[in-house]
Amino acid sequence: MKLLRVGPPGSERPALLDDGGTLRDLSGVVSDVDGALLSDDAALARVRDAAATGGLPALDSEGLRTGPPVARIGKIVCIGLNYHDHAAETGADIPAEPILFMKAPDTVVGPDDTVLVPRRSEKTDWEVELAVVIGRTARYLESDAEALAAVAGYAVAHDVSEREFQIERGGQWDKGKNCETFNPLGPWLVTADEVPDPQALGLRLWVNGEKRQDGTTADQIFPVAHVVRYLSQFMTLYPGDVINTGTPAGVALGMAEPKPYLRAGDVVELEVDGLGRQRQEFKDA
């Protein structure tokens, strides 16, 4: 299933994109798309049944905003330097274990919402990523099979980053990752049953129409199952938590000088196979 949330910020309602491309209203079946729904097999079965019987009313998508596909996200855990080609372009060693950092849930915006370039920013960068959404409480998982069983679905994430704040200002990466609007998510949460192999997905990103990233999750250093299992050794993952799994090569940071960092007026478009497409215009904060 392709689950999403539509409407003004803070007032989104649950929806479903059916196999024919029609947007359907889910608000008569469930209250929202969140961790409570994703962990409730009976509620998900009701959604599937309603979709199969054709009883869901159609929504007019003209002018209708698409919000983040998951509400009330508990935490966003991110994996740094998780693609061989991205590590190579930045001159970094291949990490022996996953590199972790966090993004606050309030960085999440819709897939086509405006992204703000922070004040005094000189190095705002792009990163297309596969996002994993958790559907079962996960702690001390012992196998890759257990890890994948804890995944509710997948989405497109844009891990926007300010490289000076991240790398040159001391302390943690978090200060370059948590600026407002720095995690567009969606358009859809595609349930795990429709993504048989998360290591076989293409990721692409364009800046002002020029392709900058063109990678595949097959190049991940630590695959999705490993990442979920690994994280569960250090923290409890709850339904509705999100994991950004890293970005392939092609970011501004890895390019020759002068690096083409983002400025107000730039337009970024990105997509992951089967998970939909995003488009953001950048403006000054």
C-alpha positions in Angstrom: 0.0 0.0 0.0 1.0 3.6 -0.6 -0.1 5.5 2.5 0.1 9.3 2.8 -1.3 12.3 4.6 -2.8 15.3 2.8 -3.9 18.8 3.8 -2.5 21.9 5.4 0.4 21.6 7.9 -0.9 20.4 11.2 -4.2 19.4 9.8 -3.3 16.5 7.5 -5.7 13.6 7.1 -4.8 10.0 6.1 -5.1 8.9 2.5 -4.2 6.0 0.2 -3.0 6.1 -3.4 -4.6 3.1 -5.1 -3.2 1.0 -7.9 -4.9 3.1 -10.5 -3.3 6.3 -9.2 -6.5 7.6 -7.5 -6.1 9.4 -4.2 -8.5 7.9 -1.6 -9.7 9.3 1.7 -8.8 7.0 4.7 -10.2 9.3 7.4 -13.3 7.1 7.8 -11.2 4.0 8.5 -8.3 5.3 10.6 -7.5 8.5 12.4 -4.0 9.0 11.0 -0.9 7.3 9.6 1.4 7.0 12.7 3.1 4.5 14.9 -0.2 3.3 16.4 -1.5 2.4 13.0 1.7 0.8 11.8 1.9 -1.5 14.8 -1.8 -2.5 14.6 -2.3 -5.5 12.2 -6.1 -5.4 12.6 -6.2 -1.7 11.6 -3.9 -2.2 8.6 -6.1 -5.1 7.6 -9.1 -2.8 7.6 -7.3 -0.4 5.4 -6.4 -3.2 3.0 -10.0 -4.5 2.9 -11.4 -1.0 2.3 -9.0 -0.5 -0.5 -9.8 -3.9 -2.1 -13.5 -3.4 -1.9 -13.4 0.0 -3.5 -15.3 1.7 -0.7 -12.9 4.5 -0.1 -14.1 7.9 -1.4 -11.8 9.6 -4.0 -10.1 12.9 -3.1 -9.6 15.8 -5.5 -5.8 16.1 -5.5 -5.8 19.4 -7.4 -4.1 21.9 -5.2 -4.0 19.5 -2.3 -0.8 19.6 -0.3 1.0 16.3 0.5 2.3 16.3 4.0 4.9 13.9 5.6 3.5 10.4 5.4 4.0 9.6 9.1 2.6 11.6 12.0 4.1 11.9 15.5 7.5 10.6 14.6 9.4 9.6 17.8 12.9 9.9 16.5 14.9 10.1 13.3 18.1 8.1 13.4 20.5 8.7 10.5 23.5 6.7 9.1 26.4 8.7 7.9 28.9 7.6 5.1 26.8 4.5 4.3 27.6 4.3 0.6 31.0 3.2 -0.8 30.9 5.8 -3.5 30.0 8.6 -1.2 32.7 7.7 1.3 35.2 7.7 -1.7 34.1 11.1 -3.0 34.5 12.7 0.4 37.9 11.0 1.0 36.6 9.2 4.1 37.6 5.7 5.2 35.0 3.0 5.0 33.5 2.9 8.6 34.0 -0.3 10.5 30.5 0.2 12.2 27.6 2.5 11.2 28.1 6.2 12.0 25.0 7.5 13.8 23.6 10.9 14.3 20.1 12.2 15.0 17.6 14.6 13.5 14.8 16.1 15.5 11.2 15.2 14.3 10.4 18.9 13.9 12.8 19.0 10.9 10.3 16.9 9.0 8.2 18.7 6.3 6.2 17.5 3.3 7.9 16.3 0.1 7.1 19.5 -1.8 7.3 22.0 1.0 9.7 24.9 0.9 13.1 24.3 2.4 14.8 27.2 4.2 18.5 28.0 3.8 19.7 28.9 7.3 20.9 32.4 8.1 24.6 32.8 7.6 24.7 29.5 5.7 27.3 29.1 2.9 27.3 25.4 2.5 23.7 24.0 2.4 23.9 20.6 0.7 21.5 17.9 -0.7 21.3 14.2 0.1 18.7 11.8 -1.4 18.1 8.9 1.0 16.0 5.8 1.6 14.0 6.2 4.8 13.0 3.1 6.8 9.9 3.4 9.0 9.6 1.1 12.0 6.4 -0.8 12.6 7.3 -3.0 15.6 9.1 -2.3 18.8 12.7 -3.4 18.2 15.3 -4.1 20.9 18.3 -6.4 20.9 17.3 -8.0 17.6 19.4 -11.1 16.8 19.0 -11.6 13.1 18.4 -9.8 9.8 15.1 -11.5 9.5 13.9 -10.1 12.8 15.1 -6.6 11.6 13.2 -6.7 8.4 10.1 -8.0 10.2 10.2 -4.8 12.3 10.0 -2.5 9.2 6.6 -1.1 8.4 7.7 0.4 5.1 9.9 2.8 3.2 9.9 6.4 2.0 12.0 9.0 0.2 13.9 11.3 2.6 15.9 14.4 1.8 18.7 14.7 4.4 19.4 18.4 3.8 22.7 19.4 5.5 24.7 22.5 6.3 28.3 21.4 5.9 30.0 24.3 7.7 27.8 23.9 10.7 28.2 20.1 10.5 32.0 19.8 10.0 33.7 23.1 10.7 32.0 24.4 13.8 33.1 21.7 16.3 31.0 19.4 18.4 28.5 17.0 16.8 27.2 16.7 13.2 23.7 17.4 14.6 24.1 21.2 14.4 24.4 20.9 10.6 21.5 18.5 10.3 18.7 20.0 12.5 17.9 23.3 10.9 14.2 23.9 10.3 12.7 22.1 7.2 15.9 19.9 6.8 14.1 16.6 6.4 11.4 16.5 3.7 9.8 13.1 3.8 7.4 11.3 1.4 5.3 11.5 -0.6 4.3 8.0 0.4 4.9 5.4 3.0 5.1 2.3 0.9 4.5 -0.8 3.0 7.3 -3.3 3.2 5.4 -6.0 1.3 5.7 -3.9 -1.8 9.5 -3.5 -1.5 10.7 -7.1 -1.7 14.4 -6.0 -1.8 15.4 -2.7 -0.2 18.9 -3.3 -1.5 17.7 -3.0 -5.1 16.4 0.6 -5.3 17.7 3.4 -7.5 18.1 6.9 -6.0 18.3 10.1 -8.0 18.5 13.8 -7.4 18.5 16.9 -9.6 19.4 20.5 -8.8 17.8 23.1 -11.2 17.2 20.3 -13.6 20.8 18.9 -13.6 21.2 15.4 -12.3 23.6 15.4 -9.3 23.0 12.0 -7.7 22.3 8.6 -9.4 23.0 5.7 -7.1 21.6 2.4 -5.8 21.0 1.0 -2.4 23.0 -2.0 -3.5 26.1 0.2 -2.8 25.2 0.6 0.9 28.0 -0.4 3.2 25.6 -1.5 5.9 22.3 -2.8 4.4 18.9 -2.0 5.8 18.6 -5.2 7.8 22.1 -4.7 9.3 21.3 -1.1 10.2 18.0 -1.9 12.0 19.6 -4.8 13.9 22.6 -2.7 14.8 20.6 0.2 16.1 18.5 -2.1 18.2 21.6 -2.9 20.3 22.0 0.7 21.3 18.4 2.1 21.5 14.9 0.9 21.4 13.2 1.5 18.1 9.4 2.2 18.3 6.7 2.1 15.7 6.8 5.4 13.8 10.5 5.9 14.2 12.4 6.8 11.0 15.9 5.8 9.9 17.6 7.7 7.2 20.0 5.2 5.7 22.6 7.4 4.0 23.2 9.0 0.6 25.1 7.9 -2.6 27.8 10.0 -4.3 27.1 13.3 -5.9 26.7 15.7 -3.1 28.1 19.2 -3.3 30.6 18.4 -0.5 32.3 15.9 -2.8 32.7 18.2 -5.8 35.6 20.3 -6.9 35.8 24.0 -5.9 33.8 26.1 -6.2 31.3 23.6 -4.8 27.8 24.3 -6.0 26.1 24.6 -2.6 22.4 25.5 -2.5 21.1 29.1 -2.5 17.6 30.7 -2.3 15.8 30.1 -5.6 17.3 26.7 -6.3 15.0 23.8 -7.0 15.8 20.3 -5.9 14.0 17.2 -7.2 14.6 13.7 -5.9 13.2 10.2 -6.2 13.6 6.6 -5.1 12.4 3.7 -7.3 8.8 2.9 -6.4 8.6 5.4 -3.5 7.7 8.5 -5.3 9.2 11.9 -6.0 9.9 15.2 -4.2 10.3 18.8 -5.3 11.5 21.6 -3.1 12.2 25.3 -3.8 14.8 26.7 -1.5 14.3 30.1 0.2 16.2 32.2 2.8 15.2 31.6 6.4 
